[in-house]
């Protein structure tokens, strides 16, 4: 067994830093609608999501295996490439968080790794067939499926309760949202926490600590689960506001339908080892919930900006990961330079975010860019 190097430790810590950004970037996936409808207070919501993300990390490792041995040739991957890929993913997560866009942390990670490995080891080290099967096809299909399921679920929810008083309906569905939002958080842990497990496992394999094809050790599962749960508790308030108030006006029945639809799609994909984007699934389900209620407003301008961020995520993260791999490949000085630039950029993004802060106190205010709805869908 190979010894543990300083670079391996640095890669593991960087992977956990990415996992933390994944947590606060994706808190909105499970809790945005419950916060928007008042089913849960903002602070309680992020605490519940954090605990259930941790629990979900222990339920399955199929997605982790897809990352560690599915999209790249693990025998061709070096620690420098993994480090560079993580930097690309972290920086894209911070850019989209600052803009309040629910882009995919998963696709940022995939893009960063693909770009870094392509630059560092050549195109032959990237398994494009697996990328199409396990990433691209689910990325296209999953939000559409979630949207359709949520649309039908929302329509049925209002049909079934049409003779019931609105107050009773709202109260009942808000209570149901506590359970449905919790299920989304649990499902999120089974999918997204595993991606960092897979990266760390890939680093351990590439450094010779684990054999090729090995699964994640228990301490990797635990540390990844803790990192994403802490990030979730930090609360990605900017993105929560976009998903809860910016995309459509959500009522309790819609929130319940969106959350249950997203849970079903995420858990099914985790069982099959598809490393899909939980952000895209949850955004699709919220859009479907908006379309499924008569006279609900869908803000297509916001939806369009989100869609553009989805299209840019893979190539943008790949470009940053590729550049970082080229610079870091120059040696220790290159690695230090990449790390320094990443830290400086993260600090700059944080300073910029304080100019217009979003927190648990103002998260339910409608964003200025989404104040005027553009479409009233038909019944």
C-alpha positions in Angstrom: 0.0 0.0 0.0 1.3 3.4 -0.9 2.0 6.0 1.8 -0.2 9.0 2.3 1.3 12.1 0.7 0.8 15.8 1.4 -0.9 16.3 -2.0 -3.3 13.5 -1.3 -4.3 15.2 2.0 -4.7 18.5 0.1 -6.9 16.8 -2.5 -9.1 15.2 0.2 -9.5 18.6 2.0 -10.3 20.3 -1.3 -12.9 17.6 -2.0 -14.6 18.2 1.3 -14.5 21.9 0.6 -16.4 21.2 -2.6 -18.8 19.0 -0.6 -19.5 22.0 1.7 -20.2 24.3 -1.3 -22.4 21.5 -2.7 -24.4 21.5 0.6 -25.2 25.2 0.7 -25.6 25.4 -3.0 -28.3 22.7 -3.0 -30.1 23.4 0.3 -32.8 24.9 -1.9 -33.5 21.5 -3.5 -35.1 20.1 -0.5 -36.3 23.1 1.5 -37.1 26.1 -0.8 -40.8 25.2 -1.3 -41.3 24.4 2.4 -39.7 27.7 3.4 -41.8 29.6 0.7 -45.1 28.1 1.9 -44.3 28.5 5.6 -44.4 24.8 6.3 -41.0 25.2 8.1 -39.1 28.2 9.4 -35.9 28.9 7.5 -33.5 27.9 10.3 -35.5 24.7 11.2 -35.6 23.8 7.5 -31.8 23.9 7.0 -31.2 22.0 10.2 -33.5 19.2 9.2 -32.0 19.1 5.7 -28.5 18.9 7.2 -29.3 16.0 9.4 -31.1 14.0 6.7 -28.3 14.7 4.2 -26.0 13.0 6.6 -28.3 10.1 7.1 -28.8 9.7 3.3 -25.0 9.5 2.7 -25.0 6.0 4.4 -27.9 4.5 2.4 -26.1 3.7 -0.9 -22.7 3.9 -2.6 -23.8 3.2 -6.2 -23.3 6.8 -7.4 -19.9 6.9 -5.6 -18.8 3.9 -7.7 -19.9 5.7 -10.9 -17.7 8.7 -10.1 -14.6 6.7 -8.9 -14.6 4.3 -11.8 -17.2 5.3 -14.3 -16.5 8.5 -16.1 -12.7 8.4 -16.3 -10.0 5.8 -16.5 -8.9 5.7 -12.8 -5.5 4.3 -13.8 -4.8 7.4 -15.9 -5.8 9.9 -13.2 -3.3 11.8 -11.0 -3.9 13.7 -7.8 -3.1 16.9 -9.6 -5.9 16.3 -12.1 -8.4 15.6 -9.3 -7.3 18.7 -7.4 -7.7 20.8 -10.6 -11.1 19.4 -11.3 -12.3 20.2 -7.8 -11.1 23.8 -8.2 -13.1 24.1 -11.4 -16.2 22.8 -9.6 -15.8 25.0 -6.5 -15.4 28.2 -8.5 -18.4 27.5 -10.7 -20.5 26.7 -7.6 -19.5 30.1 -6.1 -20.2 32.0 -9.3 -23.8 30.6 -9.6 -24.4 31.0 -5.9 -23.5 34.6 -6.1 -26.0 35.0 -9.0 -28.6 33.0 -7.1 -28.8 30.5 -9.9 -29.7 26.8 -9.0 -27.1 25.3 -11.4 -25.9 21.7 -10.9 -23.1 21.1 -8.4 -22.9 17.6 -9.8 -22.3 18.8 -13.4 -19.8 21.3 -12.1 -17.9 18.4 -10.5 -18.2 16.2 -13.6 -17.1 19.1 -15.9 -14.1 20.0 -13.7 -12.9 16.4 -13.6 -13.4 15.8 -17.3 -11.5 19.0 -18.3 -8.7 18.3 -15.9 -8.3 14.7 -17.0 -8.6 15.6 -20.7 -5.8 18.2 -20.3 -3.6 16.1 -18.0 -4.0 12.6 -19.6 -5.6 13.1 -23.0 -9.1 12.3 -24.4 -8.5 8.5 -24.2 -8.7 8.8 -20.4 -12.2 10.1 -20.5 -15.0 7.5 -20.9 -17.3 9.5 -23.2 -19.7 6.5 -23.5 -20.3 6.4 -19.8 -20.7 10.2 -19.6 -23.4 10.1 -22.2 -25.2 7.1 -20.5 -24.8 8.1 -16.9 -24.7 11.9 -17.0 -25.9 13.5 -20.2 -29.1 11.4 -20.8 -30.2 11.6 -17.1 -29.5 15.4 -17.3 -31.8 15.8 -20.2 -34.5 13.4 -19.1 -34.7 13.8 -15.3 -36.0 17.4 -15.1 -38.5 16.7 -17.9 -39.8 13.6 -16.0 -39.9 15.5 -12.7 -41.8 18.3 -14.3 -44.4 16.0 -15.8 -44.8 14.0 -12.6 -45.1 17.2 -10.5 -47.6 18.7 -13.0 -49.9 15.7 -12.8 -49.5 15.4 -9.0 -50.4 19.1 -8.5 -53.4 18.8 -10.8 -54.6 15.8 -8.9 -54.0 17.4 -5.5 -56.2 20.4 -6.4 -58.9 18.2 -8.0 -59.1 15.9 -5.0 -59.4 18.8 -2.6 -61.5 21.1 -4.7 -64.5 20.8 -2.3 -62.4 21.3 0.8 -61.9 24.7 2.3 -58.7 26.5 1.2 -57.6 26.9 4.9 -57.9 23.2 5.6 -56.1 22.3 2.4 -53.3 24.7 3.1 -52.9 23.4 6.7 -53.0 19.8 5.7 -50.5 20.1 2.8 -48.1 22.2 4.9 -48.0 19.4 7.5 -47.4 17.0 4.7 -44.6 19.1 3.4 -42.6 18.5 6.5 -42.4 14.8 5.5 -42.0 15.3 1.8 -39.2 17.9 2.2 -37.5 15.6 4.6 -37.6 12.8 2.0 -36.0 15.1 -0.6 -33.2 15.9 1.8 -32.7 12.2 2.5 -32.7 11.5 -1.2 -30.2 14.3 -1.8 -27.8 12.7 0.7 -28.0 9.4 -1.2 -27.0 11.1 -4.4 -24.9 14.2 -3.9 -22.9 13.2 -0.9 -21.7 10.2 -2.8 -20.2 12.3 -5.5 -17.5 13.6 -3.1 -17.1 10.1 -1.8 -16.4 9.0 -5.4 -13.8 11.7 -5.9 -12.0 10.9 -2.7 -12.1 7.2 -3.5 -10.7 8.1 -7.0 -7.8 10.0 -5.3 -7.1 7.1 -3.0 -7.0 4.7 -6.0 -4.8 7.0 -8.1 -2.3 7.3 -5.2 -2.2 3.6 -4.7 -3.9 3.6 -1.3 -6.8 1.6 -2.6 -6.9 -1.0 -5.4 -8.6 -0.3 -8.7 -12.4 -0.7 -8.6 -12.5 -0.3 -4.8 -15.5 1.3 -3.1 -15.4 4.2 -0.6 -14.1 3.3 2.9 -16.3 4.0 5.9 -14.4 7.1 6.9 -14.8 8.6 3.4 -18.6 8.0 3.7 -18.7 9.7 7.1 -16.5 12.7 6.2 -18.4 13.4 3.0 -21.8 13.1 4.8 -20.6 15.5 7.5 -19.3 18.1 5.0 -22.4 18.2 2.9 -24.6 18.4 6.0 -22.7 21.3 7.5 -22.9 23.1 4.1 -26.6 22.5 4.0 -27.0 24.0 7.5 -25.1 27.1 6.4 -28.0 27.7 4.1 -27.7 28.8 0.4 -30.2 31.6 0.9 -29.7 33.3 -2.4 -30.7 30.1 -4.3 -33.5 29.3 -1.9 -35.0 32.6 -2.7 -34.8 32.0 -6.5 -36.4 28.5 -6.3 -39.0 29.3 -3.6 -40.1 32.7 -4.8 -38.5 33.5 -8.1 -39.6 30.7 -10.4 -43.3 30.5 -9.6 -45.7 31.4 -6.8 -45.9 28.2 -4.6 -48.8 27.1 -2.5 -48.7 24.2 0.0 -50.3 21.6 -2.4 -47.8 22.5 -5.1 -44.9 22.3 -2.7 -46.0 18.8 -1.5 -46.4 17.6 -5.1 -43.0 19.1 -6.2 -41.2 17.5 -3.2 -42.7 14.0 -3.6 -42.1 14.0 -7.3 -38.4 15.0 -6.9 -37.9 12.4 -4.2 -39.2 9.6 -6.4 -36.9 10.6 -9.3 -33.8 11.0 -7.2 -34.2 7.8 -5.3 -34.8 5.8 -8.5 -31.7 7.3 -10.1 -29.6 6.6 -7.0 -30.7 3.0 -7.0 -29.6 2.7 -10.6 -26.3 4.5 -10.1 -27.2 7.5 -12.2 -25.3 10.5 -10.9 -28.0 13.0 -12.0 -28.4 16.6 -10.9 -30.7 16.9 -7.9 -30.9 20.6 -8.6 -32.3 20.0 -12.1 -34.8 17.5 -10.8 -36.0 19.8 -8.1 -36.2 22.8 -10.4 -38.1 20.7 -12.9 -40.6 19.6 -10.3 -41.1 23.2 -9.1 -41.8 24.3 -12.6 -44.2 21.4 -13.1 -46.0 22.3 -9.9 -46.4 25.9 -11.2 -47.8 24.6 -14.5 -50.2 22.2 -12.7 -52.1 24.9 -10.8 -54.7 27.0 -12.6 -53.8 30.7 -12.7 -50.4 30.1 -11.2 -47.6 32.4 -12.5 -44.5 30.9 -14.1 -41.7 33.4 -14.5 -40.2 32.2 -17.8 -37.5 34.8 -17.7 -36.1 33.3 -14.5 -36.5 29.8 -15.9 -34.6 30.9 -19.0 -31.6 32.2 -17.0 -31.6 28.9 -15.0 -31.6 26.9 -18.2 -28.6 28.9 -19.6 -26.6 28.2 -16.4 -27.4 24.5 -16.9 -26.0 24.6 -20.4 -22.9 26.4 -19.4 -22.1 24.4 -16.3 -20.3 21.4 -17.8 -18.2 23.3 -20.4 -17.4 26.2 -18.0 -16.3 24.0 -15.2 -14.3 21.8 -17.7 -12.5 24.9 -19.0 -11.5 26.0 -15.5 -10.5 22.5 -14.5 -8.4 22.2 -17.7 -6.6 25.5 -17.1 -6.1 24.6 -13.5 -4.7 21.2 -14.5 -2.2 22.8 -16.9 -1.0 25.3 -14.3 -0.9 22.7 -11.5 0.9 20.3 -13.7 4.0 22.6 -13.6 4.9 21.3 -10.2 4.5 22.4 -6.6 4.6 26.1 -7.5 1.7 25.5 -10.0 -0.4 23.7 -7.4 0.2 26.6 -4.9 -0.7 29.2 -7.5 -4.0 27.4 -8.4 -4.8 27.1 -4.7 -4.0 30.8 -4.1 -6.1 32.0 -7.0 -9.0 29.8 -5.8 -8.9 31.2 -2.3 -8.7 34.8 -3.5 -11.6 34.3 -5.8 -13.7 32.7 -3.1 -13.0 35.7 -0.8 -13.9 38.1 -3.6 -17.3 36.3 -4.2 -18.1 36.5 -0.5 -17.3 40.2 -0.3 -19.5 40.8 -3.4 -22.4 38.8 -1.8 -22.4 41.2 1.2 -23.4 44.1 -1.0 -26.9 42.6 -1.3 -27.1 40.0 1.4 -29.8 37.3 1.5 -30.4 35.5 4.7 -33.1 33.7 6.7 -34.8 37.0 7.5 -35.4 38.1 3.9 -35.3 34.8 2.0 -39.0 34.9 1.2 -38.9 38.2 -0.5 -39.5 38.0 -4.3 -36.3 38.8 -6.2 -36.4 42.1 -8.0 -35.6 40.4 -11.3 -38.7 38.2 -10.9 -41.2 40.7 -9.5 -43.3 40.7 -12.6 -44.6 37.3 -13.8 -44.7 36.8 -17.5 -47.1 33.9 -18.2 -50.3 32.6 -16.8 -50.6 29.0 -17.9 -53.9 27.5 -18.8 -55.8 25.3 -16.4 
